[in-house]
């Protein structure tokens, strides 16, 4: 892997697991970009000694805004590819080379999926599995893309995709918004299987059912305006 690959990690009060998440990435020889989205305790205070680059929002804007800040920074610094990677330790650093291989094979965007292998989907809590299946239909209605997974934050984008995508949904509705922009720009998409590690911490920090309705409302309002 080369230094023109940027791994973008949105961070909001993830001090408990952030160092461990970053440590797993350091052997990849990529540029790790932490986007501190207005954390109560600045990321700088817990990661200053790590070989990473830290960007900071003075106030909390949301994950979509943090990803866009990271992508803007990557484009300005000559990135050939970016990886979207969660700060809570759910994603596997060892999967990243497979994402980049698919970009090399011609994909503009590579999306991780928890539903391409039985062992990955079986690891999901039942309630989350059912919710994600419903979200697939929502994505189809609002974006025109029928994918095996929905709202998986593990992604890889090449230069063409980085320049075509401009996230306006600051918060979690960006996960559907990005799919609509992929389709509009006619970007080539591939899905690959990936295992998500659900810990007590990540489940506690994860999306609540009530927030799913907020995401749907955001998408409806944007569709109507």
ZIPE-V793278 format. One record per residue. N is the residue number from 1. RES is the residue in three letters. SS is DSSP state (A for helix, B for strand, O for the rest). Layout:
# ZIPE-V793278
[[N | RES | SS] [N | RES | SS]]
This chain:
# ZIPE-V793278
[[1 | UNK | O] [2 | UNK | O] [3 | UNK | O] [4 | UNK | O] [5 | UNK | B] [6 | UNK | B] [7 | UNK | B] [8 | UNK | B] [9 | UNK | B] [10 | UNK | B] [11 | UNK | B] [12 | UNK | O] [13 | UNK | O] [14 | UNK | O] [15 | UNK | A] [16 | UNK | A] [17 | UNK | A] [18 | UNK | A] [19 | UNK | A] [20 | UNK | A] [21 | UNK | A] [22 | UNK | A] [23 | UNK | A] [24 | UNK | O] [25 | UNK | O] [26 | UNK | A] [27 | UNK | A] [28 | UNK | A] [29 | UNK | O] [30 | UNK | O] [31 | UNK | B] [32 | UNK | B] [33 | UNK | B] [34 | UNK | B] [35 | UNK | B] [36 | UNK | B] [37 | UNK | B] [38 | UNK | O] [39 | UNK | O] [40 | UNK | O] [41 | UNK | O] [42 | UNK | O] [43 | UNK | O] [44 | UNK | A] [45 | UNK | A] [46 | UNK | A] [47 | UNK | A] [48 | UNK | O] [49 | UNK | O] [50 | UNK | O] [51 | UNK | O] [52 | UNK | O] [53 | UNK | B] [54 | UNK | B] [55 | UNK | B] [56 | UNK | B] [57 | UNK | B] [58 | UNK | O] [59 | UNK | O] [60 | UNK | O] [61 | UNK | O] [62 | UNK | O] [63 | UNK | A] [64 | UNK | A] [65 | UNK | A] [66 | UNK | A] [67 | UNK | A] [68 | UNK | A] [69 | UNK | A] [70 | UNK | A] [71 | UNK | A] [72 | UNK | A] [73 | UNK | A] [74 | UNK | A] [75 | UNK | A] [76 | UNK | A] [77 | UNK | O] [78 | UNK | O] [79 | UNK | O] [80 | UNK | O] [81 | UNK | B] [82 | UNK | B] [83 | UNK | B] [84 | UNK | B] [85 | UNK | O] [86 | UNK | O] [87 | UNK | O] [88 | UNK | O] [89 | UNK | O] [90 | UNK | O] [91 | UNK | O] [92 | UNK | O] [93 | UNK | A] [94 | UNK | A] [95 | UNK | A] [96 | UNK | A] [97 | UNK | A] [98 | UNK | A] [99 | UNK | A] [100 | UNK | A] [101 | UNK | A] [102 | UNK | A] [103 | UNK | A] [104 | UNK | A] [105 | UNK | O] [106 | UNK | O] [107 | UNK | O] [108 | UNK | O] [109 | UNK | B] [110 | UNK | B] [111 | UNK | B] [112 | UNK | B] [113 | UNK | B] [114 | UNK | O] [115 | UNK | O] [116 | UNK | O] [117 | UNK | O] [118 | UNK | A] [119 | UNK | A] [120 | UNK | A] [121 | UNK | A] [122 | UNK | A] [123 | UNK | O] [124 | UNK | O] [125 | UNK | O] [126 | UNK | A] [127 | UNK | A] [128 | UNK | A] [129 | UNK | A] [130 | UNK | A] [131 | UNK | A] [132 | UNK | A] [133 | UNK | A] [134 | UNK | A] [135 | UNK | A] [136 | UNK | A] [137 | UNK | A] [138 | UNK | A] [139 | UNK | A] [140 | UNK | A] [141 | UNK | A] [142 | UNK | A] [143 | UNK | A] [144 | UNK | O] [145 | UNK | O] [146 | UNK | O] [147 | UNK | O] [148 | UNK | O] [149 | UNK | O] [150 | UNK | O] [151 | UNK | O] [152 | UNK | O] [153 | UNK | O] [154 | UNK | O] [155 | UNK | B] [156 | UNK | B] [157 | UNK | B] [158 | UNK | B] [159 | UNK | A] [160 | UNK | A] [161 | UNK | A] [162 | UNK | A] [163 | UNK | A] [164 | UNK | A] [165 | UNK | O] [166 | UNK | O] [167 | UNK | O] [168 | UNK | O] [169 | UNK | O] [170 | UNK | O] [171 | UNK | O] [172 | UNK | O] [173 | UNK | O] [174 | UNK | A] [175 | UNK | A] [176 | UNK | A] [177 | UNK | A] [178 | UNK | A] [179 | UNK | A] [180 | UNK | A] [181 | UNK | A] [182 | UNK | A] [183 | UNK | A] [184 | UNK | A] [185 | UNK | O] [186 | UNK | O] [187 | UNK | O] [188 | UNK | O] [189 | UNK | B] [190 | UNK | B] [191 | UNK | B] [192 | UNK | B] [193 | UNK | B] [194 | UNK | O] [195 | UNK | O] [196 | UNK | O] [197 | UNK | O] [198 | UNK | O] [199 | UNK | O] [200 | UNK | A] [201 | UNK | A] [202 | UNK | A] [203 | UNK | A] [204 | UNK | A] [205 | UNK | A] [206 | UNK | O] [207 | UNK | O] [208 | UNK | O] [209 | UNK | A] [210 | UNK | A] [211 | UNK | A] [212 | UNK | A] [213 | UNK | A] [214 | UNK | A] [215 | UNK | A] [216 | UNK | A] [217 | UNK | A] [218 | UNK | A] [219 | UNK | A] [220 | UNK | A] [221 | UNK | A] [222 | UNK | A] [223 | UNK | A] [224 | UNK | A] [225 | UNK | O]]
